[in-house]
Amino acid sequence: MGKNQHVVPYKDGWAVRGAGNEKVTKVFSTQKEAITFAEDIARNQRSDTKIHGIDGRIRAGNSYGNDPYPPKDTK
């Protein structure tokens, strides 16, 4: 499993940064572009995305790896 990918506010745009990395992977002008890029990396690495808001706090995310606690549907 690879590193989680964080979409974070960055200067005049948004950046994708791997968890624990000091440098950003890539910078985008819109959050939507950054999310798409981060999701592609997370799918390839079977990791998660963490989407941060303008205030820097995590507001959303998705898992693309093996979930140790999958939903238990009774349908």
N, C-alpha and C positions, 0 to 999 in steps of 0.2 A: 504494500500500500504506500502511495506517495504522500507528499505534503498537502495539507489543506491549503486551498487557494483563497486568499482574502481580497475582496474588492474594497479599496479604501480611498477616501478623499485625498487628493494630491495636487498641490499648487493650484492651477486653474483647470483641473479636470479630475480624473479618476485613475487609479492604478491597480494593477493586479500584483500581489506579493505572496510568495510562498511562505507558509508558516515558518517562523524562525529566521527568515532571510532579512538581511539589512537592506539590500537593494531591491527595487521593484523589478518585476519581470517586464512590464510594458505599461505605458501611459496612454490614456484615451481621453477624448474630449467629453464623452458622455458615459454615464454609469451603465447604460444599457449595453454599449459596446464592450465595456470592461467585464460585465457579467457574462456575456456570450463567450468571450475569450477564456475567462476563468472556468466556466462550465466545461469547455472543450478539454482543458488541461485536467480537470478533476475526473472527467470520464476516462481519459487515457490512463491516469494514475490510480484510478479506483479510490478516490479520496473525496473530500467534502469541499463545498464552497461556503464561505462566510461573507455575507454582504453587509457592509457597514453603512450607516447613514452619514449625513453631513457632520453630525456631532461626534463621529468616530465609534459609536456604539453599534454592536451587531444587531441588525434588524431582521435578517432573514438568512436562509441557507438551505442547501440541499446536500444529500448524501448520494454518492455514486459508487460507493464501495460495498463491502459486505457489512450489513447492519447487524450488530450483535443482538439488537432488540427489535426485530421486525414486527410490524403490526399484526395483531391476531384477529383477523376477520372471522366472524362466525356465520357468514353468508354461505 
